[in-house]
Amino acid sequence: MADEPARHPPAPLTPDEELAWRALARAVLVIPRVLDSELLQSQGLSLTEYSVLMNLSEQVGRSMRMSELANVVSISVSGLTRVVDRLSRQGLVERVKADCDGRGQLAVLTPAGFARLEQAYPIHLAGVREHVMDHLADLDLAAFTQAISAIAAADMGPPVRRASPAPPA
């Protein structure tokens, strides 16, 4: 369906839509970089590492299947493996075989990992407040959340790999 030519090309963006689109596109790139930089400088922890620790802390048993965690963190499974290995070497996360099938791997947050997350949380919270929430103070947050959630629906998952170009005919 995506390869079919459009029957009716989409209408061009209005000037206000163009400004909104460009602001959103820039924010999506800049905000993670800024938060990552703040965490790295003050805690020696990347935003991805923080996100892994945070997501594990919210689960029953503080554990998740690696594939599920990769999807939640929006990183490839191989990328998550490298992050979890790094966190493992620091004693913050353990990898264990899943009890239910023996084939899957779980990432498990250690007590040291939870303590590390608690230490980094105030820095991350301050950054989120300063760089995001303070700029949204006059907006209808429920409407904003609904719109952003629709843009980045949970079932979209991580990006797919680029398709190989079709050979010339």
Backbone torsions as a table, in degrees:
resi	resn	phi	psi	omega
1	MET	NA	-39.3	-179.4
2	ALA	-67.9	-24.4	-179.1
3	ASP	-82.8	-13.6	-179.6
4	GLU	-71.6	139.7	176.2
5	PRO	-66.0	145.2	180.0
6	ALA	-67.1	134.0	178.0
7	ARG	-73.2	-38.0	177.8
8	HIS	-131.2	113.3	-179.6
9	PRO	-61.0	146.9	-179.6
10	PRO	-64.8	152.2	178.3
11	ALA	-67.9	142.1	176.2
12	PRO	-59.4	154.3	177.8
13	LEU	-70.4	142.8	172.9
14	THR	-71.5	164.5	177.0
15	PRO	-55.7	-40.9	178.6
16	ASP	-67.0	-39.4	177.6
17	GLU	-64.9	-40.6	178.8
18	GLU	-62.0	-43.9	177.9
19	LEU	-62.7	-43.2	179.5
20	ALA	-63.3	-45.1	179.9
21	TRP	-61.0	-46.5	-178.3
22	ARG	-66.4	-37.6	177.8
23	ALA	-65.0	-44.0	178.5
24	LEU	-63.5	-46.3	-179.2
25	ALA	-59.9	-41.3	178.4
26	ARG	-68.0	-43.5	179.9
27	ALA	-60.6	-40.8	-179.8
28	VAL	-61.7	-31.6	178.5
29	LEU	-85.8	-42.3	-172.0
30	VAL	-77.5	-44.7	-174.1
31	ILE	-57.2	-50.5	178.8
32	PRO	-60.2	-37.2	179.0
33	ARG	-63.1	-43.2	-179.0
34	VAL	-66.2	-46.9	179.9
35	LEU	-64.2	-38.9	177.7
36	ASP	-61.8	-46.1	-179.4
37	SER	-61.1	-44.1	-179.9
38	GLU	-63.0	-43.8	179.3
39	LEU	-66.1	-42.5	179.7
40	LEU	-62.8	-45.8	-177.6
41	GLN	-66.2	-40.9	-173.9
42	SER	-94.1	-26.4	-173.7
43	GLN	-123.6	-10.8	-176.0
44	GLY	66.9	26.7	-176.5
45	LEU	-127.8	129.7	179.0
46	SER	-78.5	163.6	177.2
47	LEU	-62.3	-37.1	177.7
48	THR	-65.5	-43.5	177.7
49	GLU	-62.3	-43.4	177.4
50	TYR	-58.9	-45.2	-178.9
51	SER	-62.5	-38.8	176.5
52	VAL	-62.2	-50.1	-179.9
53	LEU	-60.7	-44.0	-178.9
54	MET	-62.2	-48.3	-178.1
55	ASN	-65.0	-38.7	176.1
56	LEU	-64.0	-39.0	-177.7
57	SER	-64.1	-23.6	-176.6
58	GLU	-89.1	-4.5	-176.7
59	GLN	-95.8	151.2	172.4
60	VAL	-61.4	130.7	-178.2
61	GLY	75.6	3.3	-179.2
62	ARG	48.8	43.7	179.4
63	SER	-144.3	154.4	177.3
64	MET	-148.8	153.4	170.9
65	ARG	-63.6	142.6	-177.9
66	MET	-58.1	-43.0	-177.8
67	SER	-64.9	-38.9	178.8
68	GLU	-68.7	-41.8	179.0
69	LEU	-63.5	-40.3	178.1
70	ALA	-59.5	-41.8	-179.9
71	ASN	-66.7	-42.4	-179.1
72	VAL	-65.6	-37.9	-178.3
73	VAL	-83.9	-8.9	-178.2
74	SER	59.6	56.3	178.6
75	ILE	-140.5	154.9	178.2
76	SER	-68.0	158.8	178.8
77	VAL	-61.9	-40.4	178.8
78	SER	-67.0	-37.8	176.5
79	GLY	-64.8	-41.2	178.0
80	LEU	-64.5	-39.2	178.3
81	THR	-56.7	-44.0	178.8
82	ARG	-64.2	-41.7	179.7
83	VAL	-64.8	-47.1	-178.9
84	VAL	-64.8	-38.6	176.4
85	ASP	-61.0	-42.6	178.3
86	ARG	-62.6	-45.1	179.0
87	LEU	-66.9	-33.1	176.9
88	SER	-63.7	-43.8	179.2
89	ARG	-61.0	-25.8	178.6
90	GLN	-90.3	-2.9	179.8
91	GLY	78.4	18.0	-176.2
92	LEU	-93.6	-24.5	-178.1
93	VAL	-141.9	148.5	172.6
94	GLU	-120.2	149.8	172.2
95	ARG	-107.7	129.4	179.3
96	VAL	-135.7	156.7	176.1
97	LYS	-72.0	143.2	178.1
98	ALA	-70.0	134.4	179.7
99	ASP	-67.4	-34.8	-171.2
100	CYS	-67.7	-34.5	-178.5
101	ASP	-133.6	-9.7	177.5
102	GLY	73.9	-13.3	-179.4
103	ARG	-95.6	-38.3	-176.9
104	GLY	-74.2	158.1	178.3
105	GLN	-111.3	141.3	174.9
106	LEU	-111.1	144.8	167.5
107	ALA	-100.3	130.8	-176.5
108	VAL	-124.5	127.3	178.2
109	LEU	-75.0	128.4	178.1
110	THR	-86.8	165.0	174.0
111	PRO	-57.0	-38.0	177.2
112	ALA	-64.7	-36.6	177.6
113	GLY	-66.0	-39.9	178.3
114	PHE	-65.8	-41.6	177.8
115	ALA	-62.8	-38.9	178.6
116	ARG	-64.7	-41.2	176.9
117	LEU	-62.1	-44.5	178.8
118	GLU	-62.0	-34.6	178.8
119	GLN	-69.6	-38.4	-176.9
120	ALA	-82.7	-22.5	-174.4
121	TYR	-54.6	-46.9	-178.6
122	PRO	-60.1	-35.3	178.6
123	ILE	-66.8	-46.6	-179.8
124	HIS	-63.9	-45.0	179.6
125	LEU	-59.6	-45.0	179.0
126	ALA	-60.7	-41.0	178.6
127	GLY	-65.4	-43.7	178.7
128	VAL	-62.7	-42.5	178.5
129	ARG	-62.4	-51.0	-175.4
130	GLU	-66.2	-45.7	-171.4
131	HIS	-90.9	-14.3	-178.2
132	VAL	-128.6	-68.0	-169.2
133	MET	-61.9	-37.3	179.0
134	ASP	-62.1	-26.0	179.7
135	HIS	-84.7	-11.4	-178.3
136	LEU	-106.4	6.6	-172.2
137	ALA	-55.6	-34.2	-176.5
138	ASP	-95.0	6.0	-178.6
139	LEU	-96.0	160.4	171.6
140	ASP	-76.7	99.9	-174.4
141	LEU	-63.4	-33.9	178.8
142	ALA	-63.7	-44.5	178.8
143	ALA	-67.0	-41.3	178.1
144	PHE	-60.4	-48.1	-179.7
145	THR	-60.8	-42.7	179.9
146	GLN	-62.8	-43.9	-179.2
147	ALA	-66.5	-46.8	-179.0
148	ILE	-66.0	-38.3	178.0
149	SER	-63.1	-37.1	177.9
150	ALA	-69.6	-35.7	178.5
151	ILE	-64.8	-43.6	-176.7
152	ALA	-116.1	62.5	-178.8
153	ALA	-57.3	143.3	-177.2
154	ALA	-58.9	-30.6	-177.7
155	ASP	-80.5	-1.7	177.5
156	MET	-70.3	-34.5	177.6
157	GLY	66.0	-172.6	-179.3
158	PRO	-70.3	160.9	-178.6
159	PRO	-64.0	149.2	177.7
160	VAL	-86.7	162.8	178.2
161	ARG	-72.0	151.4	178.9
162	ARG	-63.6	135.2	177.6
163	ALA	-74.3	145.3	176.4
164	SER	-68.7	142.1	178.3
165	PRO	-64.0	144.6	179.2
166	ALA	-68.4	141.4	178.4
167	PRO	-66.3	148.2	179.0
168	PRO	-60.8	145.8	-177.5
169	ALA	-79.4	NA	NA
